[in-house]
Amino acid sequence: MNPRRKSRLTGVLAIMLLVAGAIYMVLSALSENMDMFLTPSEVIQGKNGTVPKQGQRLKVGGMVIPGTVTRDEESLKVAFSLTDTGPVVRVEYEGLLPDLFREGQGIVVTGTLAAADLVIADEVLAKHDEEYMPPELAEKMKGIKHVKPQDATY
């Protein structure tokens, strides 16, 4: 093979190898930061045949069950239960809750699965619009009534 062609081939192969390495690094970084969105039923029973594993990061969306919110008097720790239509998932969170958080309210928590039915939350998000609900959750919540917030007086 001609030395000039050999050097071109080496250069092209080196560039292709660098591009492939960069693509691999980008895809692996994206997969590490991707959180699955699940309902409490899907956390317990699995989604598409796969049950989330302990230590996996995920987002869980559901309704806060009235009467399950417990607060630690000496810290900002809060525990509550979420449900959609069936199984219940317990959530533990340490921090300030959103102003719209209340029992009977639809919320989404981001965190780590600590046990089959326990999520240690890093973030708690409350819906600001009572009418909006993800289509998957709306389908499961048909026929379930939730507690409407009482008018606050300031």
C-alpha positions as CSV (number, residue, x, y, z in Angstrom):
1,M,0.0,0.0,0.0
2,N,1.1,3.5,-0.8
3,P,2.5,5.3,2.3
4,R,0.3,8.3,1.5
5,R,-2.9,6.1,1.4
6,K,-1.7,4.3,4.6
7,S,-1.4,7.6,6.5
8,R,-4.8,8.8,5.2
9,L,-6.4,5.5,6.3
10,T,-4.7,5.8,9.7
11,G,-6.0,9.3,10.1
12,V,-9.6,8.4,9.0
13,L,-9.6,5.4,11.4
14,A,-8.3,7.6,14.3
15,I,-11.1,10.1,13.7
16,M,-13.8,7.4,13.5
17,L,-12.5,5.9,16.7
18,L,-12.6,9.3,18.5
19,V,-16.1,10.0,17.2
20,A,-17.3,6.5,18.4
21,G,-15.7,7.1,21.8
22,A,-17.4,10.5,22.1
23,I,-20.8,9.1,21.2
24,Y,-20.4,6.3,23.7
25,M,-19.5,8.7,26.5
26,V,-22.5,11.0,25.7
27,L,-24.9,8.0,25.6
28,S,-23.6,6.5,28.9
29,A,-23.9,9.9,30.6
30,L,-27.5,10.3,29.4
31,S,-28.5,6.8,30.6
32,E,-27.1,7.5,34.1
33,N,-29.1,10.7,34.4
34,M,-32.4,9.3,33.1
35,D,-35.1,8.8,35.6
36,M,-38.0,6.4,34.9
37,F,-41.5,7.8,35.6
38,L,-43.7,5.3,37.3
39,T,-47.0,5.2,39.2
40,P,-47.1,3.5,42.6
41,S,-48.6,0.4,41.0
42,E,-45.8,0.2,38.6
43,V,-43.2,0.5,41.3
44,I,-44.7,-2.5,43.1
45,Q,-45.8,-4.7,40.2
46,G,-43.3,-3.5,37.5
47,K,-43.8,-1.9,34.1
48,N,-43.5,-4.0,31.0
49,G,-42.3,-7.0,32.9
50,T,-39.5,-5.2,34.7
51,V,-39.6,-4.3,38.4
52,P,-37.4,-1.4,39.5
53,K,-34.4,-2.5,41.6
54,Q,-33.3,-1.1,44.9
55,G,-31.0,1.9,44.5
56,Q,-32.5,2.8,41.1
57,R,-33.4,6.5,40.6
58,L,-36.9,7.1,39.5
59,K,-39.9,9.5,39.5
60,V,-43.1,8.4,41.1
61,G,-46.4,10.2,40.5
62,G,-49.5,9.7,42.5
63,M,-52.0,11.1,45.0
64,V,-51.0,11.7,48.7
65,I,-53.2,9.5,50.8
66,P,-55.1,11.5,53.4
67,G,-54.0,10.8,57.0
68,T,-50.6,9.4,56.0
69,V,-48.4,12.6,56.3
70,T,-46.1,12.4,59.3
71,R,-43.6,15.1,60.2
72,D,-40.6,14.9,62.5
73,E,-40.9,17.6,65.2
74,E,-37.1,18.1,65.4
75,S,-36.2,18.2,61.7
76,L,-37.6,18.8,58.3
77,K,-38.2,15.1,57.7
78,V,-41.6,14.2,56.3
79,A,-43.1,10.8,55.4
80,F,-46.2,10.1,53.4
81,S,-47.8,7.5,51.2
82,L,-48.7,7.7,47.5
83,T,-51.2,5.7,45.6
84,D,-52.8,5.6,42.1
85,T,-55.5,3.0,42.3
86,G,-53.9,0.0,44.1
87,P,-50.6,-0.5,45.8
88,V,-49.2,2.1,48.1
89,V,-45.6,3.5,48.1
90,R,-44.2,5.1,51.2
91,V,-42.1,8.3,50.6
92,E,-39.5,9.8,52.9
93,Y,-38.3,13.3,52.3
94,E,-36.1,15.8,54.2
95,G,-36.5,19.4,53.2
96,L,-39.1,22.0,52.6
97,L,-42.3,20.9,50.8
98,P,-43.9,22.9,48.1
99,D,-46.6,25.3,49.1
100,L,-49.2,23.3,47.1
101,F,-48.4,20.0,48.9
102,R,-51.3,18.7,50.9
103,E,-53.2,15.4,51.5
104,G,-55.2,14.3,48.5
105,Q,-53.0,16.3,46.1
106,G,-51.3,14.8,43.1
107,I,-47.5,15.0,43.3
108,V,-44.4,13.7,41.7
109,V,-41.3,12.7,43.7
110,T,-37.8,12.2,42.3
111,G,-35.6,9.9,44.4
112,T,-34.1,6.5,45.0
113,L,-35.9,3.2,45.6
114,A,-34.7,2.1,49.0
115,A,-37.1,-0.9,49.4
116,A,-39.8,-2.5,47.3
117,D,-42.3,0.1,48.5
118,L,-40.1,2.9,49.9
119,V,-38.7,5.9,48.0
120,I,-36.2,8.2,49.5
121,A,-37.1,11.5,47.8
122,D,-34.6,14.2,46.7
123,E,-37.3,16.4,45.3
124,V,-41.1,16.8,45.7
125,L,-43.2,18.6,43.1
126,A,-46.8,19.5,43.5
127,K,-49.2,20.1,40.6
128,H,-50.3,23.6,40.3
129,D,-53.4,22.8,38.1
130,E,-56.0,20.5,39.5
131,E,-57.2,19.7,35.9
132,Y,-53.9,18.4,34.4
133,M,-52.8,14.8,34.9
134,P,-50.5,12.7,32.9
135,P,-52.6,10.5,30.5
136,E,-51.3,7.2,32.1
137,L,-52.2,8.3,35.6
138,A,-55.6,9.8,34.5
139,E,-56.6,6.5,33.0
140,K,-55.8,4.7,36.3
141,M,-57.4,7.3,38.5
142,K,-60.8,7.2,36.8
143,G,-63.4,6.9,39.5
144,I,-61.1,7.8,42.3
145,K,-62.0,11.0,44.2
146,H,-59.4,13.2,45.8
147,V,-59.7,15.8,48.5
148,K,-60.0,19.3,47.2
149,P,-57.9,21.9,49.0
150,Q,-59.8,24.2,51.3
151,D,-59.8,27.8,50.6
152,A,-57.0,29.4,52.5
153,T,-57.5,32.7,54.3
154,Y,-54.6,35.0,54.6
